Amino acid sequence: MKTFRHALFAAALVMGIASAAQAADLVRKVDSFDLLADQSGSMMMQAPELKMTKAAAAKQVLAAVNEAIPDLGYKASVHTIAPAGQVVEYGDWNRSATADGIASLKSEGVIFGRMTPMGDGFAANSGDYASMARPTAIVLASDGANNTGVDPVAEAAAIYQAQPGICFHIISFADTEEGQAILDKIAGLNSCSVSVKGADLLADQDALNQFVADVFYTGAAEEALVLHGVNFAFDSYALDAKAQGILDEAAAVLKEKNVHVTLEGWTDSIGTDAYNKVLSQNRANAVKAYLVQQGVPASKLTAVGMGKSFKYDNATEEGRYLNRRVELLFN
């Protein structure tokens, strides 16, 4: 019976993937991108909460971003500031070559006596940006330190003025108010900018996946596959034996499929919106944690709490039970 059930689940999952692929083909938001790494002396300083230098943390995050980008035919390059330079030449994006370029970045170096000309770095690299296909994403990993040369905010504004179609996105490793203020001002120059904390991307794969989606691609409305039987008791996010058995089958199939899955958690309509938002997130997290325990890579899964559901009738006990569920969306 279990083998038959597994075959049925696999067939349903494949149908769900195919259906979602038709309804939610990914569309790139940008035609090209540059990964811009700050290699200044301040980035070579330790970030105690990360237990590594800021430069090392930036390398890890940029490598993870590169790994998470879907292959949608981008053009790409890798550059540095402080000192400014080209690490990977502009051309068709190659994940492996980009990864090698990121790996070549410095994680440690001289701290004292090195000035940080961020604005000058923008200016030095802007000539390379002129030939990049538009729209273009410039993903800056930096702590925002700047103590010599031209104003980096003014220089970023000048690039916007001279080169329409560019957008700066910020991965912040700032550990001073001044550094964060500079990065915030750059992000504030254009409503297209996405600004995140590097530590958050290191700690949370879901946050990293969301950053990549926000910067690099979009999709049409997605179709969900309901995990029938993966339902929850009232005010609970514990997985019972029935739910675990179904998730065992889901894990076996997902490990074989090259897809990314969003896990949407839901609640019934009883309780406040705020409380149910947290509860639904806990339910999605519980399913993700269980799938990861069964060997599904965490990078394939994003857990999202959706709050109250009205898909089923909340006026009945059965309907409320069915609303307390998790659904799979294939990205």
C-alpha positions in Angstrom: 0.0 0.0 0.0 2.8 2.4 0.9 4.5 1.8 -2.4 1.3 2.4 -4.3 0.7 5.6 -2.3 4.2 6.8 -3.0 3.7 6.3 -6.7 0.4 8.2 -6.6 2.2 11.0 -4.6 5.0 11.1 -7.1 2.6 11.4 -10.0 0.7 14.2 -8.3 4.0 16.0 -7.5 5.2 15.7 -11.1 1.8 17.0 -12.3 2.1 19.8 -9.8 5.5 20.7 -11.1 4.4 20.6 -14.7 1.3 22.6 -14.0 3.3 25.2 -12.0 5.9 25.4 -14.7 3.2 26.3 -17.2 1.6 28.8 -14.9 4.7 30.3 -13.3 7.6 30.3 -15.8 10.3 32.5 -14.3 10.9 35.8 -16.1 14.2 37.6 -15.5 13.8 41.2 -14.0 17.2 42.2 -15.3 19.3 41.3 -18.4 22.6 41.7 -16.7 24.2 42.0 -13.3 27.4 42.8 -11.5 28.5 41.4 -8.2 30.5 44.3 -6.5 32.6 43.3 -3.5 34.1 45.8 -1.1 37.7 44.7 -0.4 38.7 47.7 1.8 40.6 47.5 5.0 37.5 47.9 7.2 36.0 44.8 5.5 39.1 42.8 6.6 38.1 43.5 10.2 36.4 40.8 12.3 32.6 40.8 12.6 32.3 39.2 16.1 28.7 38.0 15.7 29.6 36.3 12.4 32.9 34.8 13.8 34.8 35.8 10.6 35.9 39.0 8.8 33.3 41.0 7.0 35.1 40.2 3.7 34.8 36.5 4.4 31.1 36.9 5.2 30.6 38.9 2.0 32.3 36.1 0.0 30.0 33.5 1.5 26.9 35.5 0.8 27.9 36.4 -2.8 28.7 32.7 -3.5 25.3 31.7 -2.1 23.5 34.4 -4.2 25.4 33.1 -7.3 24.3 29.6 -6.5 20.6 30.6 -6.1 20.2 32.6 -9.3 18.1 30.7 -11.8 19.6 30.2 -15.2 17.6 32.7 -17.3 20.2 33.8 -19.8 21.8 36.7 -17.9 24.9 38.6 -18.8 27.2 39.2 -15.8 30.5 40.3 -14.3 32.3 40.6 -10.9 34.1 43.7 -9.7 35.7 45.1 -6.6 36.0 48.4 -4.9 38.9 49.5 -2.6 40.7 48.7 -4.8 38.5 49.0 -7.8 39.0 46.3 -10.4 37.4 43.6 -12.6 37.4 40.0 -11.3 35.2 38.3 -13.9 34.9 39.9 -17.3 31.5 40.8 -18.6 29.8 38.2 -20.8 27.3 35.4 -20.7 26.8 34.5 -17.0 28.5 31.2 -16.1 27.7 30.0 -12.6 31.0 28.1 -12.2 33.2 30.9 -13.6 31.4 33.4 -11.3 31.9 31.2 -8.4 35.6 30.9 -9.1 35.8 34.7 -9.3 34.1 35.1 -5.9 36.4 32.5 -4.4 39.4 34.5 -5.5 38.3 37.5 -3.5 40.3 38.3 -0.3 38.9 37.2 3.1 41.8 38.8 5.1 44.2 41.6 4.6 45.8 44.7 5.9 43.5 46.7 8.1 45.4 49.8 9.2 46.7 52.5 6.8 44.3 51.5 4.0 41.9 54.2 2.9 38.4 53.4 1.6 37.5 55.3 -1.6 34.0 53.8 -2.3 32.9 56.6 -4.5 36.1 56.4 -6.5 35.5 52.7 -6.9 32.0 53.4 -8.4 33.5 55.9 -10.8 36.3 53.5 -11.8 33.9 50.7 -12.6 31.2 52.8 -14.2 32.9 52.6 -17.6 32.5 48.8 -17.6 28.8 49.2 -16.6 28.1 51.4 -19.7 28.2 48.4 -22.0 26.1 46.1 -19.9 22.7 45.0 -21.2 19.8 46.9 -19.6 18.2 46.6 -17.1 21.3 46.0 -15.0 21.5 45.1 -11.3 24.6 46.1 -9.3 24.8 44.0 -6.2 27.0 45.8 -3.7 28.4 43.8 -0.7 29.9 46.4 1.6 30.1 47.9 5.2 29.5 51.4 3.8 32.9 52.8 5.1 34.2 55.7 3.0 37.0 58.0 4.2 38.6 59.4 1.1 37.8 60.4 -2.5 34.5 61.4 -4.0 31.1 61.1 -2.2 29.8 57.6 -2.9 26.2 58.7 -2.7 26.8 61.5 -5.2 28.7 59.1 -7.5 25.9 56.5 -7.4 23.5 59.3 -8.2 25.7 60.4 -11.2 25.7 56.8 -12.5 21.9 56.8 -12.3 21.8 60.1 -14.2 24.3 59.0 -16.9 23.3 55.4 -17.3 19.5 54.8 -17.1 18.5 51.2 -16.5 21.1 50.5 -13.7 19.9 49.7 -10.2 22.1 49.4 -7.1 21.1 46.7 -4.6 22.7 46.6 -1.1 24.0 43.7 1.0 25.1 45.5 4.1 27.8 44.4 6.5 27.9 47.8 8.2 28.9 47.8 11.8 28.8 51.6 12.3 25.9 54.1 12.0 27.9 56.1 9.5 28.5 53.1 7.2 24.8 52.0 7.3 23.7 55.6 6.7 25.8 55.7 3.5 24.3 52.4 2.3 20.8 53.6 3.2 21.3 56.8 1.2 22.5 54.8 -1.9 19.5 52.5 -1.6 17.2 55.5 -1.2 18.3 57.0 -4.5 16.0 54.7 -6.5 12.8 52.9 -5.6 14.2 49.8 -7.6 16.8 49.1 -4.9 16.6 46.1 -2.6 18.6 46.5 0.7 19.2 43.7 3.1 21.6 42.7 5.9 24.3 40.3 5.0 24.0 38.6 8.4 20.4 37.8 7.7 21.2 36.2 4.4 23.9 34.1 6.1 21.5 32.9 8.8 18.4 32.3 6.7 18.2 30.5 3.4 14.6 31.8 2.9 15.8 35.4 3.2 18.5 34.7 0.7 16.1 33.1 -1.7 13.7 36.1 -1.3 16.6 38.5 -2.0 17.5 36.7 -5.2 13.8 36.6 -6.3 13.4 40.3 -5.5 16.5 41.3 -7.6 16.7 38.8 -10.4 13.4 37.3 -11.4 9.6 37.2 -11.2 6.9 34.7 -12.1 3.2 34.5 -13.0 0.6 33.3 -10.5 1.5 29.9 -9.3 -0.6 26.8 -8.8 -0.3 25.0 -5.4 -0.3 21.3 -4.6 -2.2 20.7 -1.4 -0.5 18.1 0.9 -3.7 16.3 1.9 -3.2 14.8 5.3 -0.6 17.4 6.4 -3.0 19.2 8.6 -2.7 20.5 12.1 -4.7 20.4 15.3 -6.2 23.7 16.5 -3.6 26.2 17.7 -0.7 23.7 17.0 2.1 23.3 14.5 3.1 19.8 15.6 3.3 17.2 12.8 1.4 13.9 13.7 2.4 10.5 12.4 0.1 10.7 9.4 1.6 14.0 8.3 5.1 12.7 8.8 4.4 9.7 6.6 3.1 11.9 3.8 6.2 14.2 4.1 8.5 11.1 4.0 7.0 10.5 0.5 7.3 14.1 -0.4 10.9 14.2 0.6 11.8 11.1 -1.4 10.4 12.8 -4.6 11.7 16.3 -3.9 15.3 15.0 -3.5 15.1 13.7 -7.0 13.6 16.9 -8.6 15.6 20.0 -9.5 13.0 22.4 -8.3 12.5 25.1 -5.7 9.4 24.8 -3.5 7.7 27.4 -1.5 5.9 25.9 1.5 2.8 28.0 2.4 1.4 27.6 5.9 -2.2 28.4 6.6 -4.6 28.6 9.6 -8.4 28.6 10.1 -10.2 31.9 10.7 -10.3 31.6 14.5 -8.1 34.1 16.3 -6.5 37.4 15.5 -4.7 38.1 12.2 -1.4 38.8 13.9 -1.5 35.6 16.0 -2.5 33.4 12.9 0.3 35.0 10.8 2.8 33.7 13.4 1.1 30.3 13.7 1.0 29.8 9.9 4.7 30.6 9.7 5.4 28.1 12.4 3.5 25.4 10.5 5.4 26.2 7.3 8.7 26.1 9.3 7.7 22.7 10.8 7.2 21.2 7.4 10.4 22.6 6.1 12.4 21.4 9.1 11.0 17.9 8.7 11.8 17.8 5.0 15.3 18.9 5.6 15.7 16.2 8.3 14.7 13.7 5.6 17.5 15.0 3.3 15.8 17.7 1.1 18.4 20.5 0.8 17.2 23.6 2.7 18.2 25.7 -0.4 15.3 24.1 -2.2 12.7 25.2 0.3 11.2 28.5 1.4 8.7 28.6 4.3 6.1 31.4 4.2 3.3 31.9 6.7 0.2 33.1 4.9 -2.2 33.6 7.9 -5.9 32.8 7.8 -7.4 30.7 5.0 -10.9 30.7 3.6 -10.3 28.0 1.0 -12.5 25.7 3.0 -15.6 26.4 5.0 -14.6 27.9 8.4 -18.1 27.4 9.7 -17.6 23.6 10.0 -15.1 21.7 12.0 -14.0 19.8 9.0 -13.5 22.9 6.9 -11.4 24.5 9.7 -9.3 21.4 9.9 -8.7 21.5 6.1 -7.7 25.1 6.3 -5.0 24.3 8.9 -2.6 23.0 6.2 0.6 23.5 4.2 0.7 23.8 0.4 3.5 23.4 -2.1 4.2 26.0 -4.8 6.8 25.1 -7.4 9.1 28.0 -8.4 
